[in-house]
């Protein structure tokens, strides 16, 4: 996984996690990357502070620098929280989200999967959702 700093046309900055730069570019080109604040799909990569260099020295040297974030640990914590606090509706995600949106069923925390077409429908209907990259299941590992 690679983490990019992103910005929408309205100036909201956020991070995106992708398998590669090519994966980001493909998803962004298809309009699948959106701002979590406003939903804007016009998103661009911005320079990350760790990528900025000044001559031969990094521009990020500071005695007051905050402690480095362990993104792998953070990602594991997010995944664990979602798994423990959201009902897994699997491929019925879009249908369940629409039912809640229109008051057919009670609102609750759900997680699952949706096709690109289903995601498009959810956006058109005004259903708010966001995607979290879950690690691939490894049957050999037990955690």
Phi, psi and omega in degrees: 000147176230141182252127177246144169277129184234159178214137177270174182292346178266004175089005177283129180256141180201172179254150174229140181251127184221158177292328182197171176296325179296320179297317177300310183299319179295312180295320180295319179298325180277358180078023182269350178260123181224156179291128179289345181274311187239353179083003180300129180265002177267092189238144177225156175283142174239159181297135176272143180305327181286346180269346182281134180233148177236102184064234179262354180257149176289142179281000185256028177271124178201141176289338181262014183298136178293159179299141181298142179271131176273093186295327178295316179296317179299316179298318179297320179295319179296312180300314180299315180299314181296317180297325182276337188241001181234135178287130179276109179259004176058224183287359178270013185306309184299315182295317178294320179296319178294319178300317179292319181301321182264009174078013179288323176233161181292144179290139179204166177282122178231158173219156180171203182235156179212149176282168177301320180295318178295320177298319179298316179297315179302316179297315180298326181277355178083020179277123180275132177203164173213158184256139176240126179286113177269142177294152178293143179289135178241107183296337182284332182266144172232123180237000000 
